[in-house]
Amino acid sequence: MPLRTGQQYIDSLRDGRRIWQGGRRIEDVPSHPGFAGATRTLADLYDLQHDPDYRGLMGTTWQNEQISYSYLPPRTMEELLAKRRNVEVWADRTFGAMGRFPDFCAGLAVGLLDASEWLGEVEPRYCENARRYFEHCAEFDLCLTHALNDQFYDRTKRASEQNDPDLMLHVVRETADGPIVRGVRALATLAPLSDEALVYPNRPRDKDELDYANAFAIPMNAPGLTVICRDLYAEHADPERLPLTARFDEVDATLVFDDVLVPWENVFVYKDPIRAAQLHGRINLWASYSTLIRLLTRLEVFVGVASLLTEWSGRDKDRAEQVRIGQLIADAEVLRACLQTAEREAYPTRGGFLAPRTSPAHRLHGIEASDRADRLLEDILTSSVVLTGGASDLASPEIGGYVERFFKNQAPSTKEHLRLLAVAADLVQSSFASRNQLYERLQSGEPDQHRVRLAAGYDRKPATERLLRFIREGMDR
């Protein structure tokens, strides 16, 4: 089938899935005010794939099938850069604020294809499952999420020692059709708005924890699967006062598996602690690339907002403001250099594709730059981050005149100034902003985990040899 349209995406969400929030079941996800804005945003992006001006940027042909560039397994630098341009469209249209837009997990599906032979080393059918699942996702242009985290359990005990074995997702029995799984997995960002979920653990399993060492895919409407959502920030968000919240809240959720059947054809790792522990690293090559591109876009949004704020307040020549904006630009430019380096040092994978050479250092800089951007923008906004008047007040017969007169600053119009302030506040001050700040810091694990990984994988021998050579040469003189 051709690339999906926005309407096809919206219709796919009306599949009987069990979505719950605040003790109520959401019967129709696309029309619910907590989801409608993000649904419309994603639907518009799917429609954009059919726009003549974007069709060549967002879609391509692979094995005689029309697919999204999100699902293209690149073999050449030209194809890798084409994937980047597609990510840039998704990121630009979402202000870099949707960390789990469909391109991200599409990259994981490409990773499954790349890792298929490795997955089949234990059992050949897992190789075929991975390849078939990638083709399924690419053919139907699916929107995926993933669920990796165990949530509320006794962290002083192993999975096999928990008082309640169902606190962590595990296999309870096998059937001819597939394993039956029970337990909880979080935080599945975008789950209510996704077609399917990739499910695998992000912590090691021991040899006696085979039932917990699995990886599979599951449709969001699978019998026995319940999705429990956090607060829906967009449900009561005025688009004029919370413009990012209203359009981009992708909603995090916990997946509860109550004896869910996983078809054998959707299983990629089964009772295999080694591959379960290594899977994410194996398949995350293009997803991490997507994150790098998206985060660069997000930092550029901060640069744009800060530039307009200082210009419209007459402070653009103030040295302190130039220093702040200069730091925002520096952080964005370092991230751009990281992106260019990842592309320049791209390497062939075992599966025969071309992967960008991303590094934990890129992720660490992104975390620090994102945190710093929040603080710098708050310093620029000062008390104006606490919105009083807003664009939605302009139509009021009682106060509209006051707002029109006193809230313009030096902007082209009062409405534009108020909308800019609303964007700025929604970047750093709202519930949506706080959640995004936490997401950027922890979505790939704790920062110290990246530092440990970087220390373990970095070749320090040239640096130590250079130093030893200098020390020994000096002592011989």
C-alpha positions as a Markdown table, in Angstrom:
| # | Residue | x | y | z |
|---|---|---|---|---|
| 1 | Met | 0.0 | 0.0 | 0.0 |
| 2 | Pro | 1.2 | 3.6 | -0.5 |
| 3 | Leu | 2.3 | 5.9 | 2.3 |
| 4 | Arg | -0.5 | 6.3 | 4.8 |
| 5 | Thr | -2.6 | 9.4 | 4.9 |
| 6 | Gly | -3.7 | 11.4 | 7.9 |
| 7 | Gln | -7.2 | 10.0 | 7.8 |
| 8 | Gln | -5.8 | 6.4 | 7.6 |
| 9 | Tyr | -3.7 | 7.2 | 10.7 |
| 10 | Ile | -6.7 | 8.6 | 12.6 |
| 11 | Asp | -8.9 | 5.6 | 11.6 |
| 12 | Ser | -6.2 | 3.2 | 12.9 |
| 13 | Leu | -6.6 | 4.6 | 16.4 |
| 14 | Arg | -10.2 | 3.5 | 16.5 |
| 15 | Asp | -9.4 | -0.2 | 16.9 |
| 16 | Gly | -10.9 | -1.0 | 20.3 |
| 17 | Arg | -7.8 | -0.3 | 22.3 |
| 18 | Arg | -8.1 | 0.0 | 26.1 |
| 19 | Ile | -6.9 | 3.5 | 27.0 |
| 20 | Trp | -7.4 | 4.7 | 30.5 |
| 21 | Gln | -6.7 | 7.9 | 32.4 |
| 22 | Gly | -7.9 | 9.3 | 35.7 |
| 23 | Gly | -10.2 | 6.3 | 36.3 |
| 24 | Arg | -12.0 | 6.7 | 33.0 |
| 25 | Arg | -11.8 | 4.8 | 29.7 |
| 26 | Ile | -11.1 | 6.9 | 26.7 |
| 27 | Glu | -13.5 | 5.4 | 24.2 |
| 28 | Asp | -12.4 | 7.4 | 21.1 |
| 29 | Val | -8.8 | 8.5 | 21.2 |
| 30 | Pro | -8.6 | 10.8 | 18.2 |
| 31 | Ser | -11.5 | 13.0 | 19.3 |
| 32 | His | -10.7 | 13.2 | 23.0 |
| 33 | Pro | -9.4 | 16.7 | 23.8 |
| 34 | Gly | -6.4 | 15.2 | 25.6 |
| 35 | Phe | -5.2 | 13.5 | 22.4 |
| 36 | Ala | -6.9 | 15.5 | 19.6 |
| 37 | Gly | -4.1 | 18.0 | 19.1 |
| 38 | Ala | -1.2 | 15.5 | 18.9 |
| 39 | Thr | -3.4 | 13.2 | 16.7 |
| 40 | Arg | -4.0 | 16.1 | 14.3 |
| 41 | Thr | -0.3 | 17.1 | 14.3 |
| 42 | Leu | 0.8 | 13.5 | 13.3 |
| 43 | Ala | -2.1 | 13.2 | 10.8 |
| 44 | Asp | -1.0 | 16.4 | 9.1 |
| 45 | Leu | 2.6 | 15.0 | 8.9 |
| 46 | Tyr | 1.3 | 11.8 | 7.3 |
| 47 | Asp | -0.6 | 13.9 | 4.8 |
| 48 | Leu | 2.5 | 16.0 | 4.2 |
| 49 | Gln | 4.1 | 12.8 | 2.7 |
| 50 | His | 1.6 | 13.2 | -0.2 |
| 51 | Asp | 2.2 | 16.9 | -0.8 |
| 52 | Pro | 4.1 | 17.4 | -4.1 |
| 53 | Asp | 6.6 | 19.7 | -2.4 |
| 54 | Tyr | 7.5 | 17.0 | 0.2 |
| 55 | Arg | 6.9 | 13.7 | -1.4 |
| 56 | Gly | 10.5 | 13.4 | -2.5 |
| 57 | Leu | 11.7 | 14.4 | 0.9 |
| 58 | Met | 9.6 | 12.0 | 2.9 |
| 59 | Gly | 9.0 | 9.0 | 0.7 |
| 60 | Thr | 11.1 | 6.7 | -1.5 |
| 61 | Thr | 11.0 | 3.3 | -3.2 |
| 62 | Trp | 12.5 | 0.3 | -1.6 |
| 63 | Gln | 12.2 | -3.2 | -3.2 |
| 64 | Asn | 9.6 | -1.9 | -5.6 |
| 65 | Glu | 7.4 | -0.6 | -2.6 |
| 66 | Gln | 6.7 | 3.0 | -1.7 |
| 67 | Ile | 7.8 | 3.6 | 1.9 |
| 68 | Ser | 8.6 | 6.4 | 4.2 |
| 69 | Tyr | 12.3 | 7.4 | 4.4 |
| 70 | Ser | 11.8 | 6.7 | 8.2 |
| 71 | Tyr | 11.8 | 3.0 | 7.2 |
| 72 | Leu | 14.5 | 3.1 | 4.6 |
| 73 | Pro | 17.6 | 0.9 | 5.5 |
| 74 | Pro | 20.3 | 3.1 | 4.1 |
| 75 | Arg | 23.2 | 1.6 | 2.1 |
| 76 | Thr | 24.8 | 4.7 | 0.8 |
| 77 | Met | 25.7 | 8.2 | 2.2 |
| 78 | Glu | 23.1 | 9.7 | -0.1 |
| 79 | Glu | 20.4 | 7.5 | 1.4 |
| 80 | Leu | 21.6 | 8.3 | 4.9 |
| 81 | Leu | 21.4 | 12.0 | 4.3 |
| 82 | Ala | 18.0 | 11.6 | 2.7 |
| 83 | Lys | 16.9 | 10.0 | 5.9 |
| 84 | Arg | 18.2 | 13.0 | 7.8 |
| 85 | Arg | 16.2 | 15.4 | 5.6 |
| 86 | Asn | 13.1 | 13.4 | 6.4 |
| 87 | Val | 13.7 | 13.6 | 10.1 |
| 88 | Glu | 14.2 | 17.3 | 9.8 |
| 89 | Val | 10.7 | 17.7 | 8.3 |
| 90 | Trp | 9.2 | 15.7 | 11.2 |
| 91 | Ala | 11.3 | 17.6 | 13.8 |
| 92 | Asp | 10.7 | 21.1 | 12.3 |
| 93 | Arg | 6.9 | 20.5 | 12.2 |
| 94 | Thr | 6.9 | 19.4 | 15.8 |
| 95 | Phe | 9.4 | 22.0 | 17.1 |
| 96 | Gly | 11.6 | 19.2 | 18.3 |
| 97 | Ala | 9.2 | 18.8 | 21.1 |
| 98 | Met | 7.9 | 15.2 | 20.3 |
| 99 | Gly | 10.6 | 12.8 | 21.4 |
| 100 | Arg | 8.7 | 9.8 | 20.1 |
| 101 | Phe | 7.4 | 11.0 | 16.8 |
| 102 | Pro | 7.0 | 8.1 | 14.5 |
| 103 | Asp | 10.5 | 8.4 | 12.9 |
| 104 | Phe | 12.2 | 7.4 | 16.1 |
| 105 | Cys | 10.8 | 3.9 | 16.5 |
| 106 | Ala | 10.8 | 3.4 | 12.8 |
| 107 | Gly | 14.6 | 3.6 | 13.2 |
| 108 | Leu | 14.3 | 0.7 | 15.8 |
| 109 | Ala | 12.5 | -1.4 | 13.2 |
| 110 | Val | 15.3 | -0.7 | 10.7 |
| 111 | Gly | 17.6 | -1.9 | 13.5 |
| 112 | Leu | 15.7 | -5.1 | 13.8 |
| 113 | Leu | 16.2 | -5.8 | 10.1 |
| 114 | Asp | 19.9 | -5.1 | 10.5 |
| 115 | Ala | 20.2 | -7.4 | 13.6 |
| 116 | Ser | 18.1 | -10.1 | 12.1 |
| 117 | Glu | 20.9 | -12.6 | 11.4 |
| 118 | Trp | 22.3 | -12.1 | 14.9 |
| 119 | Leu | 18.8 | -12.8 | 16.3 |
| 120 | Gly | 18.6 | -15.9 | 14.2 |
| 121 | Glu | 21.9 | -17.4 | 15.5 |
| 122 | Val | 20.0 | -19.1 | 18.3 |
| 123 | Glu | 16.7 | -19.8 | 16.5 |
| 124 | Pro | 16.4 | -19.2 | 12.7 |
| 125 | Arg | 12.7 | -18.2 | 13.0 |
| 126 | Tyr | 13.7 | -15.1 | 15.0 |
| 127 | Cys | 15.7 | -13.9 | 12.1 |
| 128 | Glu | 12.7 | -14.3 | 9.8 |
| 129 | Asn | 10.4 | -12.7 | 12.4 |
| 130 | Ala | 12.6 | -9.6 | 12.5 |
| 131 | Arg | 12.7 | -9.3 | 8.8 |
| 132 | Arg | 9.0 | -9.9 | 8.3 |
| 133 | Tyr | 8.1 | -7.4 | 11.1 |
| 134 | Phe | 10.3 | -4.7 | 9.5 |
| 135 | Glu | 8.5 | -5.3 | 6.2 |
| 136 | His | 5.1 | -5.2 | 7.9 |
| 137 | Cys | 5.9 | -1.8 | 9.5 |
| 138 | Ala | 7.4 | -0.3 | 6.4 |
| 139 | Glu | 4.5 | -1.5 | 4.2 |
| 140 | Phe | 1.8 | -0.1 | 6.4 |
| 141 | Asp | 3.8 | 3.0 | 7.5 |
| 142 | Leu | 3.1 | 2.1 | 11.1 |
| 143 | Cys | 3.4 | 4.5 | 14.1 |
| 144 | Leu | 5.3 | 2.6 | 16.8 |
| 145 | Thr | 6.3 | 3.1 | 20.4 |
| 146 | His | 8.5 | 1.0 | 22.7 |
| 147 | Ala | 8.3 | -0.1 | 26.3 |
| 148 | Leu | 11.5 | -0.9 | 28.1 |
| 149 | Asn | 11.2 | -0.1 | 31.8 |
| 150 | Asp | 10.1 | -2.1 | 34.8 |
| 151 | Gln | 8.5 | 0.3 | 37.1 |
| 152 | Phe | 7.5 | -0.4 | 40.8 |
| 153 | Tyr | 9.4 | -3.4 | 42.1 |
| 154 | Asp | 11.9 | -4.1 | 44.9 |
| 155 | Arg | 15.2 | -3.0 | 43.3 |
| 156 | Thr | 17.2 | -4.8 | 46.0 |
| 157 | Lys | 16.0 | -8.1 | 44.6 |
| 158 | Arg | 16.4 | -9.8 | 41.2 |
| 159 | Ala | 13.4 | -10.5 | 39.0 |
| 160 | Ser | 13.1 | -14.1 | 40.2 |
| 161 | Glu | 13.1 | -12.9 | 43.9 |
| 162 | Gln | 10.2 | -10.5 | 43.8 |
| 163 | Asn | 7.4 | -11.1 | 46.2 |
| 164 | Asp | 5.0 | -10.6 | 43.3 |
| 165 | Pro | 6.4 | -12.1 | 40.1 |
| 166 | Asp | 4.0 | -10.1 | 38.0 |
| 167 | Leu | 5.6 | -6.7 | 38.9 |
| 168 | Met | 8.0 | -7.3 | 36.0 |
| 169 | Leu | 6.8 | -8.5 | 32.6 |
| 170 | His | 7.4 | -12.2 | 32.1 |
| 171 | Val | 6.2 | -15.3 | 30.3 |
| 172 | Val | 3.7 | -17.3 | 32.3 |
| 173 | Arg | 3.1 | -20.2 | 29.8 |
| 174 | Glu | 3.5 | -21.2 | 26.2 |
| 175 | Thr | 0.9 | -22.1 | 23.7 |
| 176 | Ala | 1.0 | -23.3 | 20.1 |
| 177 | Asp | 0.2 | -19.8 | 19.0 |
| 178 | Gly | 2.8 | -18.1 | 21.1 |
| 179 | Pro | 3.8 | -17.2 | 24.7 |
| 180 | Ile | 1.4 | -15.7 | 27.2 |
| 181 | Val | 2.9 | -12.7 | 29.1 |
| 182 | Arg | 1.9 | -11.0 | 32.3 |
| 183 | Gly | 3.1 | -7.9 | 34.1 |
| 184 | Val | 3.9 | -4.2 | 33.6 |
| 185 | Arg | 6.1 | -2.2 | 31.3 |
| 186 | Ala | 6.7 | 1.5 | 31.2 |
| 187 | Leu | 7.1 | 4.3 | 30.1 |
| 188 | Ala | 5.6 | 3.9 | 26.7 |
| 189 | Thr | 5.6 | 7.4 | 25.3 |
| 190 | Leu | 3.1 | 7.9 | 22.5 |
| 191 | Ala | 1.5 | 4.5 | 23.3 |
| 192 | Pro | -2.1 | 5.8 | 23.1 |
| 193 | Leu | -1.4 | 7.2 | 19.6 |
| 194 | Ser | 0.7 | 4.3 | 18.2 |
| 195 | Asp | -0.3 | 1.3 | 16.2 |
| 196 | Glu | 2.0 | -1.2 | 17.9 |
| 197 | Ala | 4.7 | -1.4 | 20.6 |
| 198 | Leu | 8.2 | -3.0 | 20.6 |
| 199 | Val | 8.6 | -4.5 | 24.1 |
| 200 | Tyr | 12.0 | -5.5 | 25.5 |
| 201 | Pro | 13.9 | -5.1 | 28.8 |
| 202 | Asn | 16.5 | -2.3 | 29.4 |
| 203 | Arg | 18.2 | -4.0 | 32.3 |
| 204 | Pro | 20.2 | -7.3 | 32.3 |
| 205 | Arg | 18.5 | -10.6 | 33.2 |
| 206 | Asp | 20.3 | -13.4 | 35.0 |
| 207 | Lys | 20.5 | -17.0 | 33.8 |
| 208 | Asp | 17.7 | -18.1 | 36.2 |
| 209 | Glu | 15.4 | -15.3 | 34.9 |
| 210 | Leu | 14.7 | -16.7 | 31.5 |
| 211 | Asp | 11.0 | -15.9 | 31.6 |
| 212 | Tyr | 11.9 | -12.2 | 31.9 |
| 213 | Ala | 14.4 | -12.1 | 29.0 |
| 214 | Asn | 12.1 | -11.6 | 26.0 |
| 215 | Ala | 11.6 | -9.1 | 23.1 |
| 216 | Phe | 8.5 | -8.9 | 21.0 |
| 217 | Ala | 6.0 | -6.6 | 19.2 |
| 218 | Ile | 2.4 | -6.3 | 20.1 |
| 219 | Pro | -0.6 | -4.3 | 18.6 |
| 220 | Met | -2.0 | -1.7 | 20.9 |
| 221 | Asn | -5.4 | -3.4 | 20.8 |
| 222 | Ala | -4.2 | -6.8 | 21.8 |
| 223 | Pro | -6.7 | -8.6 | 24.1 |
| 224 | Gly | -5.6 | -8.3 | 27.7 |
| 225 | Leu | -3.4 | -5.2 | 27.1 |
| 226 | Thr | -4.4 | -2.1 | 29.0 |
| 227 | Val | -2.8 | 1.4 | 28.6 |
| 228 | Ile | -2.8 | 3.6 | 31.7 |
| 229 | Cys | -1.9 | 7.3 | 30.9 |
| 230 | Arg | -0.4 | 10.1 | 32.9 |
| 231 | Asp | -2.3 | 13.4 | 33.1 |
| 232 | Leu | -3.4 | 14.7 | 29.7 |
| 233 | Tyr | -1.8 | 18.2 | 29.6 |
| 234 | Ala | -3.6 | 19.1 | 26.4 |
| 235 | Glu | -7.1 | 18.3 | 27.7 |
| 236 | His | -7.8 | 21.8 | 29.0 |
| 237 | Ala | -5.0 | 23.7 | 27.2 |
| 238 | Asp | -5.9 | 27.0 | 25.6 |
| 239 | Pro | -4.0 | 26.9 | 22.3 |
| 240 | Glu | -3.3 | 30.6 | 22.6 |
| 241 | Arg | -1.7 | 30.2 | 26.1 |
| 242 | Leu | -0.2 | 26.7 | 25.8 |
| 243 | Pro | 0.4 | 26.3 | 22.1 |
| 244 | Leu | 3.0 | 23.5 | 22.4 |
| 245 | Thr | 1.0 | 21.5 | 24.9 |
| 246 | Ala | -2.1 | 21.7 | 22.8 |
| 247 | Arg | -0.4 | 20.3 | 19.7 |
| 248 | Phe | 2.6 | 18.2 | 20.8 |
| 249 | Asp | 1.7 | 16.4 | 24.0 |
| 250 | Glu | 2.5 | 12.8 | 23.1 |
| 251 | Val | 1.5 | 11.3 | 26.4 |
| 252 | Asp | 3.5 | 8.7 | 28.4 |
| 253 | Ala | 1.8 | 5.5 | 29.5 |
| 254 | Thr | 2.2 | 2.3 | 31.4 |
| 255 | Leu | 1.3 | -1.0 | 29.6 |
| 256 | Val | -0.4 | -3.6 | 31.7 |
| 257 | Phe | -0.2 | -7.1 | 30.2 |
| 258 | Asp | -2.9 | -9.4 | 31.7 |
| 259 | Asp | -2.2 | -12.7 | 30.1 |
| 260 | Val | -1.6 | -11.3 | 26.6 |
| 261 | Leu | -0.9 | -13.7 | 23.8 |
| 262 | Val | 2.2 | -12.8 | 21.8 |
| 263 | Pro | 2.1 | -14.5 | 18.4 |
| 264 | Trp | 5.3 | -16.5 | 17.7 |
| 265 | Glu | 5.8 | -14.5 | 14.5 |
| 266 | Asn | 6.2 | -11.3 | 16.7 |
| 267 | Val | 8.8 | -12.8 | 18.9 |
| 268 | Phe | 12.5 | -11.7 | 18.4 |
| 269 | Val | 14.2 | -12.8 | 21.6 |
| 270 | Tyr | 12.9 | -15.6 | 23.8 |
| 271 | Lys | 14.2 | -16.6 | 27.1 |
| 272 | Asp | 17.7 | -15.4 | 26.1 |
| 273 | Pro | 19.3 | -13.1 | 28.7 |
| 274 | Ile | 22.3 | -12.3 | 26.5 |
| 275 | Arg | 20.4 | -11.1 | 23.5 |
| 276 | Ala | 17.8 | -9.4 | 25.6 |
| 277 | Ala | 20.5 | -7.3 | 27.3 |
| 278 | Gln | 22.2 | -6.5 | 24.0 |
| 279 | Leu | 19.2 | -5.9 | 21.8 |
| 280 | His | 18.7 | -2.1 | 22.4 |
| 281 | Gly | 22.3 | -1.4 | 21.6 |
| 282 | Arg | 22.0 | -3.5 | 18.4 |
| 283 | Ile | 18.9 | -1.8 | 17.0 |
| 284 | Asn | 19.2 | 1.8 | 18.3 |
| 285 | Leu | 21.6 | 2.9 | 15.5 |
| 286 | Trp | 19.2 | 5.0 | 13.4 |
| 287 | Ala | 16.8 | 5.8 | 16.3 |
| 288 | Ser | 19.7 | 7.6 | 18.1 |
| 289 | Tyr | 20.4 | 9.5 | 14.9 |
| 290 | Ser | 16.8 | 10.6 | 14.8 |
| 291 | Thr | 17.1 | 11.9 | 18.4 |
| 292 | Leu | 20.3 | 13.8 | 17.6 |
| 293 | Ile | 18.6 | 15.6 | 14.6 |
| 294 | Arg | 15.4 | 16.3 | 16.6 |
| 295 | Leu | 17.4 | 17.7 | 19.6 |
| 296 | Leu | 19.3 | 20.1 | 17.3 |
| 297 | Thr | 16.0 | 21.3 | 16.0 |
| 298 | Arg | 14.7 | 21.9 | 19.5 |
| 299 | Leu | 17.8 | 23.9 | 20.4 |
| 300 | Glu | 17.3 | 26.0 | 17.3 |
| 301 | Val | 13.8 | 26.8 | 18.5 |
| 302 | Phe | 15.3 | 28.1 | 21.7 |
| 303 | Val | 17.6 | 30.3 | 19.7 |
| 304 | Gly | 14.7 | 31.7 | 17.6 |
| 305 | Val | 12.5 | 32.4 | 20.7 |
| 306 | Ala | 15.4 | 34.1 | 22.6 |
| 307 | Ser | 16.3 | 36.2 | 19.5 |
| 308 | Leu | 12.7 | 37.5 | 19.0 |
| 309 | Leu | 12.2 | 38.1 | 22.8 |
| 310 | Thr | 15.2 | 40.3 | 23.0 |
| 311 | Glu | 14.5 | 42.1 | 19.8 |
| 312 | Trp | 10.9 | 42.9 | 20.7 |
| 313 | Ser | 12.0 | 44.1 | 24.1 |
| 314 | Gly | 14.7 | 46.3 | 22.8 |
| 315 | Arg | 17.4 | 44.3 | 24.6 |
| 316 | Asp | 19.0 | 42.6 | 21.6 |
| 317 | Lys | 22.1 | 44.8 | 21.9 |
| 318 | Asp | 22.5 | 44.2 | 25.6 |
| 319 | Arg | 25.7 | 42.4 | 26.3 |
| 320 | Ala | 24.2 | 40.0 | 28.9 |
| 321 | Glu | 21.5 | 39.0 | 26.5 |
| 322 | Gln | 24.1 | 38.5 | 23.7 |
| 323 | Val | 26.1 | 36.2 | 26.0 |
| 324 | Arg | 23.0 | 34.1 | 26.7 |
| 325 | Ile | 22.0 | 33.8 | 23.1 |
| 326 | Gly | 25.6 | 33.1 | 22.2 |
| 327 | Gln | 25.6 | 30.2 | 24.6 |
| 328 | Leu | 22.4 | 28.8 | 23.1 |
| 329 | Ile | 24.0 | 29.1 | 19.6 |
| 330 | Ala | 27.2 | 27.5 | 20.8 |
| 331 | Asp | 25.3 | 24.5 | 22.2 |
| 332 | Ala | 23.4 | 24.1 | 18.9 |
| 333 | Glu | 26.5 | 24.4 | 16.8 |
| 334 | Val | 28.3 | 21.7 | 18.9 |
| 335 | Leu | 25.4 | 19.4 | 18.4 |
| 336 | Arg | 25.4 | 20.2 | 14.7 |
| 337 | Ala | 29.1 | 19.2 | 14.6 |
| 338 | Cys | 28.2 | 16.0 | 16.4 |
| 339 | Leu | 25.7 | 15.3 | 13.7 |
| 340 | Gln | 28.1 | 16.0 | 10.9 |
| 341 | Thr | 30.7 | 13.8 | 12.6 |
| 342 | Ala | 28.3 | 10.9 | 13.0 |
| 343 | Glu | 27.5 | 11.1 | 9.3 |
| 344 | Arg | 31.1 | 11.6 | 8.1 |
| 345 | Glu | 32.2 | 8.6 | 10.2 |
| 346 | Ala | 29.3 | 6.4 | 9.2 |
| 347 | Tyr | 30.2 | 2.7 | 8.9 |
| 348 | Pro | 28.8 | -0.5 | 7.3 |
| 349 | Thr | 26.9 | -2.7 | 9.7 |
| 350 | Arg | 26.9 | -6.5 | 9.9 |
| 351 | Gly | 23.6 | -6.4 | 8.0 |
| 352 | Gly | 25.1 | -4.5 | 5.1 |
| 353 | Phe | 23.6 | -1.1 | 5.8 |
| 354 | Leu | 25.2 | 2.3 | 6.6 |
| 355 | Ala | 24.8 | 3.5 | 10.2 |
| 356 | Pro | 25.8 | 6.9 | 11.6 |
| 357 | Arg | 28.5 | 6.7 | 14.3 |
| 358 | Thr | 26.8 | 8.3 | 17.2 |
| 359 | Ser | 28.4 | 8.4 | 20.6 |
| 360 | Pro | 27.4 | 8.7 | 24.2 |
| 361 | Ala | 29.3 | 12.0 | 24.1 |
| 362 | His | 26.7 | 13.3 | 21.7 |
| 363 | Arg | 23.9 | 12.3 | 24.1 |
| 364 | Leu | 25.7 | 13.8 | 27.1 |
| 365 | His | 26.1 | 17.2 | 25.4 |
| 366 | Gly | 22.5 | 17.1 | 24.3 |
| 367 | Ile | 21.4 | 16.6 | 28.0 |
| 368 | Glu | 23.5 | 19.4 | 29.2 |
| 369 | Ala | 22.6 | 21.7 | 26.4 |
| 370 | Ser | 18.9 | 21.1 | 26.9 |
| 371 | Asp | 19.1 | 21.8 | 30.6 |
| 372 | Arg | 21.1 | 24.9 | 29.9 |
| 373 | Ala | 18.6 | 26.2 | 27.3 |
| 374 | Asp | 15.8 | 26.1 | 29.9 |
| 375 | Arg | 17.8 | 28.1 | 32.3 |
| 376 | Leu | 19.0 | 30.6 | 29.8 |
| 377 | Leu | 15.5 | 31.2 | 28.4 |
| 378 | Glu | 14.2 | 31.7 | 31.9 |
| 379 | Asp | 16.9 | 34.3 | 32.5 |
| 380 | Ile | 15.9 | 36.1 | 29.3 |
| 381 | Leu | 12.1 | 35.9 | 30.1 |
| 382 | Thr | 12.5 | 36.9 | 33.8 |
| 383 | Ser | 9.0 | 37.6 | 35.2 |
| 384 | Ser | 7.3 | 37.6 | 31.8 |
| 385 | Val | 7.5 | 33.8 | 31.9 |
| 386 | Val | 4.5 | 34.1 | 34.3 |
| 387 | Leu | 1.8 | 34.8 | 31.7 |
| 388 | Thr | -1.1 | 37.1 | 32.7 |
| 389 | Gly | -2.5 | 38.6 | 29.5 |
| 390 | Gly | -2.8 | 36.3 | 26.5 |
| 391 | Ala | -3.9 | 36.4 | 22.9 |
| 392 | Ser | -7.2 | 34.8 | 23.9 |
| 393 | Asp | -7.9 | 37.9 | 26.0 |
| 394 | Leu | -7.9 | 40.3 | 23.0 |
| 395 | Ala | -11.5 | 39.5 | 22.0 |
| 396 | Ser | -12.8 | 40.3 | 25.4 |
| 397 | Pro | -14.9 | 43.6 | 25.4 |
| 398 | Glu | -13.9 | 44.2 | 29.0 |
| 399 | Ile | -10.2 | 43.7 | 29.0 |
| 400 | Gly | -9.2 | 43.3 | 25.3 |
| 401 | Gly | -8.4 | 47.0 | 25.0 |
| 402 | Tyr | -6.1 | 46.9 | 28.0 |
| 403 | Val | -4.3 | 43.8 | 26.7 |
| 404 | Glu | -4.0 | 45.4 | 23.2 |
| 405 | Arg | -2.4 | 48.5 | 24.6 |
| 406 | Phe | -0.2 | 47.3 | 27.4 |
| 407 | Phe | 1.2 | 43.9 | 26.2 |
| 408 | Lys | 2.6 | 44.8 | 22.7 |
| 409 | Asn | 6.1 | 45.8 | 23.7 |
| 410 | Gln | 8.0 | 46.5 | 20.4 |
| 411 | Ala | 6.6 | 43.6 | 18.5 |
| 412 | Pro | 4.9 | 44.0 | 15.1 |
| 413 | Ser | 1.5 | 43.4 | 16.9 |
| 414 | Thr | 0.2 | 42.6 | 20.3 |
| 415 | Lys | -1.1 | 39.2 | 19.2 |
| 416 | Glu | 2.3 | 38.2 | 17.9 |
| 417 | His | 4.0 | 39.3 | 21.1 |
| 418 | Leu | 1.6 | 37.4 | 23.3 |
| 419 | Arg | 1.9 | 34.3 | 21.1 |
| 420 | Leu | 5.7 | 34.4 | 21.3 |
| 421 | Leu | 5.5 | 34.7 | 25.1 |
| 422 | Ala | 3.1 | 31.7 | 25.2 |
| 423 | Val | 5.6 | 29.6 | 23.2 |
| 424 | Ala | 8.4 | 30.7 | 25.4 |
| 425 | Ala | 6.5 | 29.9 | 28.6 |
| 426 | Asp | 5.4 | 26.6 | 27.2 |
| 427 | Leu | 9.0 | 25.7 | 26.5 |
| 428 | Val | 10.2 | 26.2 | 30.1 |
| 429 | Gln | 7.3 | 26.9 | 32.6 |
| 430 | Ser | 4.3 | 24.6 | 31.9 |
| 431 | Ser | 3.7 | 21.0 | 33.0 |
| 432 | Phe | 4.5 | 20.0 | 29.4 |
| 433 | Ala | 7.8 | 21.9 | 29.6 |
| 434 | Ser | 8.8 | 20.2 | 32.9 |
| 435 | Arg | 8.0 | 16.8 | 31.5 |
| 436 | Asn | 10.1 | 17.5 | 28.3 |
| 437 | Gln | 13.0 | 18.7 | 30.4 |
| 438 | Leu | 12.9 | 15.4 | 32.4 |
| 439 | Tyr | 12.5 | 13.4 | 29.1 |
| 440 | Glu | 15.6 | 15.0 | 27.5 |
| 441 | Arg | 17.6 | 14.3 | 30.6 |
| 442 | Leu | 16.6 | 10.7 | 31.2 |
| 443 | Gln | 15.0 | 9.2 | 28.0 |
| 444 | Ser | 18.2 | 7.2 | 27.2 |
| 445 | Gly | 19.0 | 6.4 | 30.8 |
| 446 | Glu | 20.8 | 8.3 | 33.6 |
| 447 | Pro | 23.6 | 10.6 | 32.3 |
| 448 | Asp | 26.2 | 8.7 | 34.4 |
| 449 | Gln | 25.4 | 5.5 | 32.5 |
| 450 | His | 26.5 | 7.3 | 29.3 |
| 451 | Arg | 29.7 | 8.5 | 31.0 |
| 452 | Val | 30.5 | 4.9 | 32.1 |
| 453 | Arg | 29.8 | 3.6 | 28.6 |
| 454 | Leu | 32.0 | 6.3 | 27.1 |
| 455 | Ala | 34.8 | 5.6 | 29.5 |
| 456 | Ala | 34.6 | 1.8 | 28.8 |
| 457 | Gly | 34.5 | 2.2 | 25.0 |
| 458 | Tyr | 36.9 | 5.1 | 24.4 |
| 459 | Asp | 40.4 | 4.2 | 23.1 |
| 460 | Arg | 42.6 | 6.0 | 25.7 |
| 461 | Lys | 45.8 | 4.3 | 24.6 |
| 462 | Pro | 47.0 | 7.1 | 22.2 |
| 463 | Ala | 46.6 | 9.6 | 25.0 |
| 464 | Thr | 48.4 | 7.6 | 27.6 |
| 465 | Glu | 51.2 | 6.6 | 25.2 |
| 466 | Arg | 51.8 | 10.2 | 24.3 |
| 467 | Leu | 52.1 | 11.1 | 27.9 |
| 468 | Leu | 54.4 | 8.2 | 28.8 |
| 469 | Arg | 56.6 | 9.0 | 25.8 |
| 470 | Phe | 57.0 | 12.6 | 27.0 |
| 471 | Ile | 57.7 | 11.5 | 30.6 |
| 472 | Arg | 60.3 | 9.0 | 29.5 |
| 473 | Glu | 62.0 | 11.3 | 27.0 |
| 474 | Gly | 62.3 | 14.0 | 29.7 |
| 475 | Met | 63.8 | 11.6 | 32.2 |
| 476 | Asp | 66.5 | 10.4 | 29.7 |
| 477 | Arg | 67.8 | 13.9 | 29.2 |
